[in-house]
Amino acid sequence: MKDQHPKKTYYPTYDVMSEKGEWDPITQQVIQNRTHPTEGNVLTPEMKRTLQAYSKTLFPSHVGEQTLSISLILDHRLTENKLKSYPKNSLLSKEEIILYGLAHAEEECVLTDQKPFFQMSDDERLKKIISWKHQLGEESVWKNVSCDLFYTTLTSELLKLIYSDPSVWSNIGYGGPAYPRGYYAYGPKQFDSWEAKPHDENLS
């Protein structure tokens, strides 16, 4: 069963960070800031636990290997006012949607399941998330923001964070930021020296 787990990768020996010296200085600094973010001051400890559990439930194939702290980076983005924009047809900013939604999510879970979201089982959490996606949250709870808007907004932001993680890049064989050099190997099953190769070929 272990070999069938979704975390299995075709590139077990590939490490995109081994080529970070080839990136330009600005790109290197961006990745450094991403992997070592400063602490934010917007999210509460409860909200951070909810975020981590939410991410683990929706993205089980990658979050287990992540080197980035999703809650830490999102908190930093909120602190830096990076989520002040408004989703289409929304009167609330992304920041307001996420903060209201996290609070409502916890409130609903305690009301219906007598425990916080992060203490629920994977199946229980997934059922909750699906209900929010389909506007089936507790109406008495979701007053400041609709549960489906919370779902789409938060999930969209989490996708950006998860797939900006170098460890996930390695896992899916993505070579990372554009290098200051071109591709030379164009033939079938040919790879440039820095590209991800399937299975253990990265060791050769």
MDTraj code that builds the backbone (N, CA, C; nanometers):
import mdtraj as md
import numpy as np

residues = "MET LYS ASP GLN HIS PRO LYS LYS THR TYR TYR PRO THR TYR ASP VAL MET SER GLU LYS GLY GLU TRP ASP PRO ILE THR GLN GLN VAL ILE GLN ASN ARG THR HIS PRO THR GLU GLY ASN VAL LEU THR PRO GLU MET LYS ARG THR LEU GLN ALA TYR SER LYS THR LEU PHE PRO SER HIS VAL GLY GLU GLN THR LEU SER ILE SER LEU ILE LEU ASP HIS ARG LEU THR GLU ASN LYS LEU LYS SER TYR PRO LYS ASN SER LEU LEU SER LYS GLU GLU ILE ILE LEU TYR GLY LEU ALA HIS ALA GLU GLU GLU CYS VAL LEU THR ASP GLN LYS PRO PHE PHE GLN MET SER ASP ASP GLU ARG LEU LYS LYS ILE ILE SER TRP LYS HIS GLN LEU GLY GLU GLU SER VAL TRP LYS ASN VAL SER CYS ASP LEU PHE TYR THR THR LEU THR SER GLU LEU LEU LYS LEU ILE TYR SER ASP PRO SER VAL TRP SER ASN ILE GLY TYR GLY GLY PRO ALA TYR PRO ARG GLY TYR TYR ALA TYR GLY PRO LYS GLN PHE ASP SER TRP GLU ALA LYS PRO HIS ASP GLU ASN LEU SER".split()
xyz = np.array([
    [0.0822, -0.1206, 0.0000],
    [0.0000, 0.0000, 0.0000],
    [0.0857, 0.1257, 0.0000],
    [0.2035, 0.1165, 0.0642],
    [0.2866, 0.2348, 0.0747],
    [0.3262, 0.2876, -0.0617],
    [0.3571, 0.1952, -0.1568],
    [0.3995, 0.2366, -0.2898],
    [0.2873, 0.3043, -0.3675],
    [0.1620, 0.2844, -0.3258],
    [0.0493, 0.3443, -0.3953],
    [0.0118, 0.4809, -0.3376],
    [0.0843, 0.5234, -0.2357],
    [0.0529, 0.6515, -0.1724],
    [0.0742, 0.7644, -0.2725],
    [-0.0127, 0.8667, -0.2737],
    [0.0007, 0.9755, -0.3714],
    [0.1289, 1.0557, -0.3585],
    [0.2043, 1.0392, -0.2484],
    [0.3284, 1.1137, -0.2329],
    [0.4418, 1.0546, -0.3170],
    [0.4187, 0.9391, -0.3797],
    [0.5218, 0.8772, -0.4616],
    [0.5611, 0.9713, -0.5743],
    [0.6919, 0.9783, -0.6047],
    [0.7396, 1.0683, -0.7089],
    [0.8246, 0.9922, -0.8096],
    [0.8273, 1.0415, -0.9322],
    [0.9140, 0.9849, -1.0349],
    [1.0568, 1.0379, -1.0215],
    [1.0776, 1.1345, -0.9332],
    [1.2078, 1.2008, -0.9219],
    [1.2599, 1.1958, -0.7782],
    [1.2798, 1.0764, -0.7216],
    [1.3163, 1.0652, -0.5799],
    [1.4517, 1.1240, -0.5441],
    [1.5413, 1.1371, -0.6415],
    [1.6752, 1.1882, -0.6110],
    [1.6970, 1.3302, -0.6617],
    [1.5941, 1.3908, -0.7178],
    [1.6095, 1.5253, -0.7744],
    [1.5922, 1.6320, -0.6672],
    [1.6832, 1.7270, -0.6654],
    [1.6766, 1.8392, -0.5712],
    [1.7002, 1.9681, -0.6479],
    [1.5933, 2.0424, -0.6724],
    [1.6047, 2.1645, -0.7510],
    [1.6973, 2.2659, -0.6848],
    [1.7084, 2.2630, -0.5523],
    [1.7927, 2.3595, -0.4821],
    [1.9413, 2.3356, -0.5058],
    [1.9774, 2.2211, -0.5596],
    [2.1182, 2.1958, -0.5901],
    [2.1676, 2.2866, -0.7019],
    [2.0736, 2.3479, -0.7754],
    [2.1092, 2.4372, -0.8854],
    [2.0845, 2.5836, -0.8516],
    [2.0601, 2.6145, -0.7241],
    [2.0262, 2.7525, -0.6891],
    [2.1380, 2.8508, -0.7210],
    [2.2626, 2.8024, -0.7257],
    [2.3736, 2.8900, -0.7596],
    [2.3682, 2.9402, -0.9025],
    [2.2881, 2.8745, -0.9872],
    [2.2735, 2.9153, -1.1264],
    [2.1681, 3.0241, -1.1441],
    [2.0880, 3.0489, -1.0417],
    [1.9842, 3.1512, -1.0521],
    [2.0448, 3.2890, -1.0316],
    [1.9803, 3.3899, -1.0863],
    [2.0298, 3.5259, -1.0670],
    [2.0094, 3.5668, -0.9209],
    [2.0845, 3.6677, -0.8715],
    [2.0799, 3.7062, -0.7293],
    [1.9405, 3.7430, -0.6791],
    [1.8619, 3.8112, -0.7622],
    [1.7275, 3.8512, -0.7187],
    [1.6406, 3.7278, -0.6956],
    [1.6477, 3.6329, -0.7884],
    [1.5700, 3.5099, -0.7730],
    [1.6133, 3.4340, -0.6487],
    [1.7435, 3.4266, -0.6246],
    [1.7931, 3.3581, -0.5055],
    [1.7386, 3.4227, -0.3786],
    [1.7311, 3.5553, -0.3771],
    [1.6803, 3.6249, -0.2589],
    [1.5308, 3.6004, -0.2401],
    [1.4566, 3.5971, -0.3508],
    [1.3124, 3.5698, -0.3426],
    [1.2878, 3.4323, -0.2810],
    [1.3622, 3.3327, -0.3264],
    [1.3462, 3.1969, -0.2733],
    [1.3905, 3.1907, -0.1276],
    [1.4973, 3.2625, -0.0940],
    [1.5437, 3.2668, 0.0448],
    [1.4366, 3.3251, 0.1357],
    [1.3738, 3.4338, 0.0924],
    [1.2678, 3.4960, 0.1722],
    [1.1466, 3.4036, 0.1855],
    [1.1225, 3.3247, 0.0824],
    [1.0079, 3.2347, 0.0838],
    [1.0306, 3.1169, 0.1793],
    [1.1517, 3.0650, 0.1799],
    [1.1805, 2.9495, 0.2650],
    [1.2150, 2.9893, 0.4078],
    [1.2449, 3.1180, 0.4300],
    [1.2751, 3.1665, 0.5653],
    [1.1980, 3.2965, 0.5909],
    [1.0650, 3.2897, 0.5929],
    [0.9840, 3.4113, 0.6105],
    [0.9908, 3.4640, 0.7533],
    [0.9676, 3.5935, 0.7668],
    [0.9612, 3.6532, 0.8999],
    [0.8226, 3.6290, 0.9595],
    [0.8150, 3.6319, 1.0903],
    [0.6891, 3.6051, 1.1601],
    [0.5897, 3.7176, 1.1359],
    [0.4643, 3.6821, 1.1066],
    [0.3583, 3.7810, 1.0926],
    [0.2877, 3.8022, 1.2254],
    [0.1873, 3.8894, 1.2252],
    [0.1177, 3.9180, 1.3514],
    [-0.0336, 3.9292, 1.3334],
    [-0.0877, 3.8637, 1.2310],
    [-0.2313, 3.8728, 1.2044],
    [-0.3049, 3.7463, 1.2492],
    [-0.2550, 3.6316, 1.2124],
    [-0.3230, 3.5063, 1.2437],
    [-0.3019, 3.4643, 1.3891],
    [-0.4064, 3.4122, 1.4490],
    [-0.3967, 3.3578, 1.5840],
    [-0.3410, 3.2152, 1.5767],
    [-0.2920, 3.1614, 1.6877],
    [-0.2447, 3.0217, 1.6863],
    [-0.3525, 2.9242, 1.6392],
    [-0.4774, 2.9499, 1.6770],
    [-0.5870, 2.8629, 1.6341],
    [-0.6054, 2.8686, 1.4831],
    [-0.5958, 2.9885, 1.4261],
    [-0.6098, 3.0032, 1.2815],
    [-0.4975, 2.9307, 1.2082],
    [-0.3766, 2.9374, 1.2622],
    [-0.2635, 2.8695, 1.1989],
    [-0.2830, 2.7183, 1.1995],
    [-0.3328, 2.6654, 1.3093],
    [-0.3580, 2.5212, 1.3156],
    [-0.4665, 2.4807, 1.2158],
    [-0.5676, 2.5657, 1.2029],
    [-0.6737, 2.5382, 1.1061],
    [-0.6187, 2.5380, 0.9640],
    [-0.5342, 2.6339, 0.9326],
    [-0.4746, 2.6428, 0.7993],
    [-0.3923, 2.5191, 0.7658],
    [-0.3102, 2.4757, 0.8598],
    [-0.2264, 2.3591, 0.8349],
    [-0.3120, 2.2347, 0.8127],
    [-0.4180, 2.2198, 0.8934],
    [-0.5065, 2.1038, 0.8784],
    [-0.5837, 2.1102, 0.7470],
    [-0.6279, 2.2287, 0.7092],
    [-0.7011, 2.2496, 0.5837],
    [-0.6122, 2.2104, 0.4657],
    [-0.4878, 2.2556, 0.4683],
    [-0.3946, 2.2270, 0.3595],
    [-0.3636, 2.0782, 0.3515],
    [-0.3398, 2.0167, 0.4659],
    [-0.3085, 1.8736, 0.4688],
    [-0.4237, 1.7910, 0.4139],
    [-0.5464, 1.8358, 0.4395],
    [-0.6638, 1.7617, 0.3937],
    [-0.6831, 1.7736, 0.2427],
    [-0.6658, 1.8936, 0.1892],
    [-0.6883, 1.9149, 0.0458],
    [-0.5715, 1.8710, -0.0413],
    [-0.4502, 1.8792, 0.0115],
    [-0.3315, 1.8512, -0.0692],
    [-0.2430, 1.7463, -0.0020],
    [-0.2944, 1.6261, 0.0238],
    [-0.2161, 1.5253, 0.0975],
    [-0.0952, 1.4740, 0.0217],
    [-0.0944, 1.4887, -0.1104],
    [0.0147, 1.4324, -0.1893],
    [0.1425, 1.5137, -0.1800],
    [0.1342, 1.6387, -0.1332],
    [0.2539, 1.7222, -0.1296],
    [0.2836, 1.7827, 0.0066],
    [0.1821, 1.8145, 0.0832],
    [0.2061, 1.8889, 0.2063],
    [0.2982, 1.8136, 0.3019],
    [0.2946, 1.6803, 0.2992],
    [0.3796, 1.6032, 0.3890],
    [0.5273, 1.6274, 0.3685],
    [0.5665, 1.6628, 0.2455],
    [0.7077, 1.6866, 0.2169],
    [0.7432, 1.8352, 0.2137],
    [0.6490, 1.9199, 0.2442],
    [0.6755, 2.0631, 0.2315],
    [0.7815, 2.1119, 0.3281],
    [0.8654, 2.2019, 0.2797],
    [0.9625, 2.2679, 0.3668],
    [0.9102, 2.4040, 0.4103],
    [0.8100, 2.4550, 0.3413],
    [0.7537, 2.5846, 0.3770],
    [0.6444, 2.5679, 0.4814],
    [0.6333, 2.6664, 0.5695],
    [0.5213, 2.6703, 0.6630],
    [0.4119, 2.7544, 0.5993],
    [0.3050, 2.6893, 0.5576],
    [0.1966, 2.7592, 0.4902],
    [0.1383, 2.8685, 0.5777],
    [0.1134, 2.8356, 0.7042],
    [0.0525, 2.9339, 0.7938],
    [0.1459, 3.0513, 0.8180],
    [0.2766, 3.0249, 0.8272],
    [0.3731, 3.1321, 0.8516],
    [0.3801, 3.2269, 0.7325],
    [0.3833, 3.1710, 0.6122],
    [0.3922, 3.2551, 0.4932],
    [0.2638, 3.3345, 0.4725],
    [0.1483, 3.2709, 0.4914],
    [0.0222, 3.3427, 0.4746],
    [0.0101, 3.4533, 0.5785],
    [0.0534, 3.4270, 0.7001],
    [0.0512, 3.5293, 0.8048],
    [0.1416, 3.6459, 0.7667],
    [0.2566, 3.6151, 0.7090],
    [0.3483, 3.7200, 0.6643],
    [0.2851, 3.8025, 0.5525],
    [0.2191, 3.7371, 0.4588],
    [0.1534, 3.8084, 0.3489],
    [0.0410, 3.8983, 0.4005],
    [-0.0326, 3.8496, 0.4990],
    [-0.1384, 3.9315, 0.5588],
    [-0.0791, 4.0523, 0.6305],
    [0.0287, 4.0304, 0.7031],
    [0.0939, 4.1390, 0.7762],
    [0.1488, 4.2447, 0.6811],
    [0.1969, 4.2000, 0.5648],
    [0.2527, 4.2919, 0.4649],
    [0.1451, 4.3499, 0.3731],
    [0.0178, 4.3275, 0.4074],
    [-0.0953, 4.3812, 0.3287],
    [-0.0933, 4.3345, 0.1831],
    [-0.0570, 4.2082, 0.1620],
    [-0.0508, 4.1532, 0.0269],
    [-0.1843, 4.0934, -0.0187],
    [-0.2837, 4.0904, 0.0709],
    [-0.4124, 4.0300, 0.0358],
    [-0.5258, 4.1310, 0.0497],
    [-0.5002, 4.2528, 0.0082],
    [-0.6004, 4.3590, 0.0165],
    [-0.6877, 4.3673, -0.1084],
    [-0.6562, 4.2895, -0.2100],
    [-0.7353, 4.2940, -0.3331],
    [-0.8689, 4.2237, -0.3128],
    [-0.9605, 4.2473, -0.4066],
    [-1.0965, 4.1943, -0.3953],
    [-1.1227, 4.0894, -0.5030],
    [-1.1726, 3.9720, -0.4657],
    [-1.2141, 3.8740, -0.5667],
    [-1.3291, 3.9313, -0.6499],
    [-1.3480, 3.8788, -0.7679],
    [-1.4538, 3.9265, -0.8569],
    [-1.5901, 3.9166, -0.7890],
    [-1.6661, 4.0243, -0.7995],
    [-1.8030, 4.0331, -0.7460],
    [-1.8102, 4.0238, -0.5932],
    [-1.6997, 4.0528, -0.5265],
    [-1.6985, 4.0475, -0.3803],
    [-1.6833, 4.1873, -0.3215],
    [-1.7557, 4.2138, -0.2133],
    [-1.7427, 4.3403, -0.1415],
    [-1.6397, 4.3299, -0.0301],
    [-1.5858, 4.2111, -0.0110],
    [-1.4848, 4.1878, 0.0916],
    [-1.3498, 4.1610, 0.0261],
    [-1.2432, 4.2064, 0.0895],
    [-1.1091, 4.1779, 0.0392],
    [-1.0728, 4.0328, 0.0699],
    [-0.9682, 3.9836, 0.0055],
    [-0.9226, 3.8475, 0.0328],
    [-0.8867, 3.8315, 0.1797],
    [-0.8250, 3.9335, 0.2352],
    [-0.7880, 3.9288, 0.3769],
    [-0.9111, 3.9122, 0.4650],
    [-1.0137, 3.9913, 0.4406],
    [-1.1359, 3.9831, 0.5206],
    [-1.2039, 3.8473, 0.5044],
    [-1.2080, 3.7988, 0.3820],
    [-1.2714, 3.6690, 0.3552],
    [-1.2016, 3.5574, 0.4320],
    [-1.0694, 3.5571, 0.4279],
    [-0.9929, 3.4514, 0.4940],
    [-1.0053, 3.4598, 0.6457],
    [-0.9946, 3.5798, 0.7006],
    [-1.0013, 3.5942, 0.8464],
    [-1.1407, 3.5641, 0.9001],
    [-1.2427, 3.6188, 0.8354],
    [-1.3802, 3.5858, 0.8760],
    [-1.4047, 3.4354, 0.8609],
    [-1.3602, 3.3811, 0.7482],
    [-1.3852, 3.2409, 0.7194],
    [-1.3189, 3.1460, 0.8176],
    [-1.1952, 3.1749, 0.8545],
    [-1.1266, 3.0894, 0.9514],
    [-1.1993, 3.0895, 1.0853],
    [-1.2461, 3.2068, 1.1258],
    [-1.3206, 3.2166, 1.2517],
    [-1.4526, 3.1402, 1.2430],
    [-1.5238, 3.1567, 1.1317],
    [-1.6515, 3.0868, 1.1141],
    [-1.6314, 2.9356, 1.1042],
    [-1.5237, 2.8936, 1.0381],
    [-1.4958, 2.7504, 1.0245],
    [-1.4792, 2.6857, 1.1617],
    [-1.4025, 2.7508, 1.2485],
    [-1.3836, 2.6981, 1.3833],
    [-1.5148, 2.6964, 1.4606],
    [-1.5907, 2.8046, 1.4462],
    [-1.7183, 2.8145, 1.5174],
    [-1.8125, 2.7020, 1.4756],
    [-1.8188, 2.6744, 1.3456],
    [-1.9081, 2.5687, 1.2979],
    [-1.8640, 2.4314, 1.3478],
    [-1.7346, 2.4036, 1.3430],
    [-1.6857, 2.2720, 1.3852],
    [-1.7137, 2.2459, 1.5330],
    [-1.6944, 2.3468, 1.6149],
    [-1.7231, 2.3319, 1.7577],
    [-1.8730, 2.3127, 1.7795],
    [-1.9538, 2.3837, 1.6995],
    [-2.0990, 2.3743, 1.7125],
    [-2.1513, 2.2370, 1.6704],
    [-2.1031, 2.1866, 1.5589],
    [-2.1587, 2.0626, 1.5030],
    [-2.0850, 1.9358, 1.5458],
    [-1.9544, 1.9485, 1.5752],
    [-1.8744, 1.8299, 1.6078],
    [-1.8104, 1.8359, 1.7462],
    [-1.8310, 1.9458, 1.8159],
    [-1.7793, 1.9632, 1.9517],
    [-1.6265, 1.9529, 1.9609],
    [-1.5586, 1.9911, 1.8532],
    [-1.4125, 1.9948, 1.8554],
    [-1.3637, 2.0857, 1.7433],
    [-1.2455, 2.1441, 1.7598],
    [-1.1930, 2.2328, 1.6555],
    [-1.1577, 2.1563, 1.5285],
    [-1.1469, 2.2288, 1.4205],
    [-1.1231, 2.1695, 1.2887],
    [-0.9977, 2.0830, 1.2867],
    [-0.8893, 2.1310, 1.3465],
    [-0.7628, 2.0583, 1.3357],
    [-0.7625, 1.9272, 1.4146],
    [-0.8576, 1.9100, 1.5058],
    [-0.8664, 1.7860, 1.5825],
    [-0.9577, 1.6823, 1.5163],
    [-1.0222, 1.7192, 1.4090],
    [-1.1099, 1.6263, 1.3386],
    [-1.0273, 1.5300, 1.2544],
    [-1.0856, 1.4156, 1.2199],
    [-1.0163, 1.3196, 1.1336],
    [-1.0090, 1.3745, 0.9913],
    [-0.9246, 1.3132, 0.9095],
    [-0.9127, 1.3574, 0.7704],
    [-1.0472, 1.3500, 0.6988],
    [-1.1208, 1.2421, 0.7196],
    [-1.2511, 1.2259, 0.6542],
    [-1.3503, 1.3321, 0.7014],
    [-1.3500, 1.3600, 0.8302],
    [-1.4408, 1.4615, 0.8844],
    [-1.4076, 1.5993, 0.8289],
    [-1.2787, 1.6290, 0.8218],
    [-1.2378, 1.7595, 0.7683],
    [-1.2747, 1.7721, 0.6213],
    [-1.2532, 1.6657, 0.5456],
    [-1.2848, 1.6704, 0.4028],
    [-1.4342, 1.6916, 0.3810],
    [-1.5170, 1.6264, 0.4597],
    [-1.6616, 1.6449, 0.4482],
    [-1.7000, 1.7894, 0.4776],
    [-1.6346, 1.8491, 0.5772],
    [-1.6616, 1.9890, 0.6097],
    [-1.6248, 2.0792, 0.4925],
    [-1.5065, 2.0579, 0.4394],
    [-1.4592, 2.1426, 0.3296],
    [-1.5511, 2.1300, 0.2085],
    [-1.5930, 2.0088, 0.1773],
    [-1.6846, 1.9879, 0.0645],
    [-1.8174, 2.0585, 0.0893],
    [-1.8645, 2.0546, 0.2123],
    [-1.9910, 2.1228, 0.2436],
    [-1.9767, 2.2735, 0.2262],
    [-1.8605, 2.3282, 0.2634],
    [-1.8383, 2.4722, 0.2444],
    [-1.8309, 2.5059, 0.0960],
    [-1.7660, 2.4208, 0.0196],
    [-1.7556, 2.4424, -0.1251],
    [-1.8930, 2.4512, -0.1895],
    [-1.9872, 2.3707, -0.1419],
    [-2.1211, 2.3637, -0.2017],
    [-2.2247, 2.4457, -0.1248],
    [-2.1773, 2.5436, -0.0482],
    [-2.2663, 2.6360, 0.0232],
    [-2.3572, 2.5652, 0.1238],
    [-2.3053, 2.4608, 0.1873],
    [-2.3854, 2.3838, 0.2819],
    [-2.3389, 2.4026, 0.4261],
    [-2.2683, 2.5128, 0.4515],
    [-2.2266, 2.5415, 0.5878],
    [-2.3453, 2.5831, 0.6735],
    [-2.3254, 2.5851, 0.8058],
    [-2.4311, 2.6249, 0.8980],
    [-2.4662, 2.7727, 0.8766],
    [-2.5884, 2.7992, 0.8342],
    [-2.6292, 2.9362, 0.8032],
    [-2.6199, 3.0281, 0.9241],
    [-2.6428, 2.9729, 1.0424],
    [-2.6377, 3.0554, 1.1630],
    [-2.4963, 3.1023, 1.1949],
    [-2.3974, 3.0374, 1.1351],
    [-2.2571, 3.0699, 1.1619],
    [-2.1996, 3.1628, 1.0555],
    [-2.2253, 3.1317, 0.9294],
    [-2.1620, 3.2039, 0.8186],
    [-2.2391, 3.3327, 0.7877],
    [-2.2181, 3.4336, 0.8702],
    [-2.2905, 3.5598, 0.8562],
    [-2.2072, 3.6690, 0.7889],
    [-2.0786, 3.6724, 0.8165],
    [-1.9941, 3.7786, 0.7617],
    [-1.9419, 3.7480, 0.6219],
    [-1.9322, 3.6210, 0.5896],
    [-1.8841, 3.5794, 0.4574],
    [-1.9469, 3.4437, 0.4260],
    [-1.9767, 3.4186, 0.2998],
    [-2.0344, 3.2891, 0.2622],
    [-1.9261, 3.1816, 0.2657],
    [-1.9647, 3.0606, 0.3001],
    [-1.8668, 2.9530, 0.3136],
    [-1.8033, 2.9157, 0.1795],
    [-1.8785, 2.9274, 0.0690],
    [-1.8209, 2.8930, -0.0610],
    [-1.7186, 2.9965, -0.1065],
    [-1.7413, 3.1240, -0.0734],
    [-1.6433, 3.2274, -0.1071],
    [-1.5166, 3.2081, -0.0247],
    [-1.5323, 3.1701, 0.0998],
    [-1.4169, 3.1384, 0.1844],
    [-1.3383, 3.0229, 0.1234],
    [-1.4079, 2.9192, 0.0824],
    [-1.3416, 2.8024, 0.0239],
    [-1.2612, 2.8397, -0.1007],
    [-1.3238, 2.9077, -0.1948],
    [-1.2550, 2.9392, -0.3206],
    [-1.1389, 3.0355, -0.2988],
    [-1.1563, 3.1324, -0.2101],
    [-1.0510, 3.2314, -0.1862],
    [-0.9317, 3.1695, -0.1157],
    [-0.9566, 3.0973, -0.0081],
    [-0.8463, 3.0369, 0.0671],
    [-0.7757, 2.9298, -0.0149],
    [-0.8510, 2.8458, -0.0826],
    [-0.7902, 2.7384, -0.1613],
    [-0.7022, 2.7946, -0.2719],
    [-0.7464, 2.9021, -0.3344],
    [-0.6673, 2.9660, -0.4392],
    [-0.5344, 3.0172, -0.3847],
    [-0.5380, 3.0794, -0.2678],
    [-0.4150, 3.1311, -0.2075],
    [-0.3229, 3.0174, -0.1639],
    [-0.3794, 2.9109, -0.1118],
    [-0.2979, 2.7979, -0.0674],
    [-0.2298, 2.7280, -0.1847],
    [-0.2991, 2.7194, -0.2973],
    [-0.2383, 2.6597, -0.4163],
    [-0.1114, 2.7343, -0.4560],
    [-0.1175, 2.8660, -0.4500],
    [-0.0002, 2.9471, -0.4850],
    [0.1158, 2.9177, -0.3912],
    [0.0857, 2.9035, -0.2630],
    [0.1911, 2.8796, -0.1647],
    [0.2500, 2.7396, -0.1786],
    [0.1636, 2.6405, -0.1919],
    [0.2102, 2.5021, -0.1987],
    [0.2991, 2.4792, -0.3201],
    [0.2596, 2.5333, -0.4343],
    [0.3379, 2.5105, -0.5550],
    [0.4456, 2.6167, -0.5781],
    [0.4752, 2.6939, -0.4739],
    [0.5922, 2.7813, -0.4775],
    [0.7018, 2.7248, -0.3878],
    [0.6805, 2.6037, -0.3360],
    [0.7743, 2.5391, -0.2452],
    [0.8777, 2.4597, -0.3246],
    [1.0077, 2.4889, -0.3086],
    [1.1109, 2.4147, -0.3816],
    [1.1053, 2.2637, -0.3598],
    [1.0641, 2.2195, -0.2408],
    [1.0568, 2.0747, -0.2170],
    [0.9490, 2.0105, -0.3035],
    [0.8406, 2.0837, -0.3280],
    [0.7352, 2.0333, -0.4161],
    [0.7822, 2.0379, -0.5609],
    [0.8576, 2.1426, -0.5971],
    [0.9156, 2.1472, -0.7317],
    [0.9969, 2.0204, -0.7577],
    [1.0809, 1.9847, -0.6609],
    [1.1631, 1.8641, -0.6760],
    [1.0752, 1.7407, -0.6896],
    [0.9695, 1.7367, -0.6116],
    [0.8804, 1.6206, -0.6095],
    [0.8113, 1.5981, -0.7441],
    [0.7781, 1.7078, -0.8132],
    [0.7074, 1.6958, -0.9410],
    [0.8008, 1.7125, -1.0610],
    [0.9306, 1.7299, -1.0335],
    [1.0273, 1.7395, -1.1413],
    [1.0337, 1.8742, -1.2097],
    [0.9871, 1.9794, -1.1420],
    [0.9916, 2.1141, -1.1997],
    [1.1279, 2.1760, -1.1724],
    [1.1862, 2.2371, -1.2739],
    [1.3209, 2.2904, -1.2624],
    [1.3338, 2.4241, -1.1947],
    [1.2241, 2.4806, -1.1472],
    [1.2314, 2.6072, -1.0758],
    [1.2357, 2.7274, -1.1681],
    [1.2791, 2.8428, -1.1160],
    [1.2835, 2.9662, -1.1947],
    [1.3692, 2.9510, -1.3201],
    [1.3406, 3.0353, -1.4188],
    [1.4160, 3.0310, -1.5442],
    [1.5638, 3.0563, -1.5175],
    [1.6440, 2.9767, -1.5794],
    [1.7882, 2.9924, -1.5622],
    [1.8424, 3.0909, -1.6661],
    [1.9558, 3.1506, -1.6389],
    [2.0179, 3.2385, -1.7401],
    [2.0924, 3.1568, -1.8452],
    [2.0281, 3.0533, -1.8955],
    [2.0863, 2.9686, -1.9989],
    [1.9734, 2.8951, -2.0693],
    [1.9989, 2.8433, -2.1861],
    [1.8931, 2.7799, -2.2626],
    [1.8949, 2.6288, -2.2531],
    [1.8007, 2.5682, -2.3244],
    [1.7948, 2.4222, -2.3336],
    [1.8795, 2.3771, -2.4528],
    [1.9537, 2.2681, -2.4334],
    [2.0378, 2.2166, -2.5405],
    [1.9997, 2.0745, -2.5802],
    [1.9427, 2.0006, -2.4891],
    [1.9062, 1.8610, -2.5164],
    [1.7605, 1.8542, -2.5603],
    [1.7394, 1.8303, -2.6877],
    [1.6037, 1.8301, -2.7428],
    [1.5571, 1.6923, -2.7888],
    [1.6445, 1.5941, -2.7916],
    [1.6079, 1.4629, -2.8425],
    [1.5233, 1.3833, -2.7451],
    [1.4636, 1.2739, -2.7940],
    [1.3831, 1.1878, -2.7064],
    [1.4650, 1.1371, -2.5879],
    [1.4090, 1.1493, -2.4701],
    [1.4730, 1.1028, -2.3462],
    [1.6092, 1.1668, -2.3226],
    [1.6301, 1.2848, -2.3772],
    [1.7532, 1.3586, -2.3518],
    [1.7244, 1.4699, -2.2516],
    [1.8183, 1.4928, -2.1611],
    [1.8003, 1.5936, -2.0573],
    [1.9253, 1.6792, -2.0461],
    [1.9057, 1.8070, -2.0202],
    [2.0193, 1.8901, -1.9833],
    [2.0637, 1.8493, -1.8436],
    [2.1870, 1.8837, -1.8088],
    [2.2451, 1.8348, -1.6834],
    [2.1668, 1.8773, -1.5604],
    [2.0989, 1.9914, -1.5675],
    [2.0292, 2.0432, -1.4499],
    [1.8826, 2.0006, -1.4424],
    [1.8317, 1.9344, -1.5462],
    [1.6904, 1.8960, -1.5478],
    [1.6622, 1.7744, -1.4596],
    [1.5368, 1.7655, -1.4150],
    [1.4933, 1.6481, -1.3389],
    [1.4887, 1.5271, -1.4305],
    [1.5360, 1.4146, -1.3804],
    [1.5333, 1.2894, -1.4560],
    [1.4546, 1.1872, -1.3753],
    [1.3787, 1.1023, -1.4429],
    [1.2952, 1.0065, -1.3694],
    [1.3764, 0.9045, -1.2916],
    [1.3168, 0.8585, -1.1831],
    [1.3724, 0.7518, -1.0995],
    [1.5074, 0.7948, -1.0419],
    [1.6120, 0.7150, -1.0542],
    [1.7393, 0.7470, -0.9893],
    [1.8435, 0.8027, -1.0858],
    [1.8008, 0.8464, -1.2031],
    [1.8968, 0.8919, -1.3026],
    [1.9643, 1.0224, -1.2632],
    [1.9106, 1.0937, -1.1629],
    [1.9737, 1.2181, -1.1200],
    [2.1063, 1.1915, -1.0498],
    [2.1301, 1.0675, -1.0096],
    [2.2541, 1.0339, -0.9410],
    [2.3666, 1.0033, -1.0381],
    [2.3346, 0.9833, -1.1641],
    [2.4366, 0.9440, -1.2621],
    [2.5122, 1.0659, -1.3133],
])
top = md.Topology()
chain = top.add_chain()
for i, resn in enumerate(residues, 1):
    res = top.add_residue(resn, chain, resSeq=i)
    for name in ("N", "CA", "C"):
        top.add_atom(name, md.element.get_by_symbol(name[0]), res)
traj = md.Trajectory(xyz[None], top)
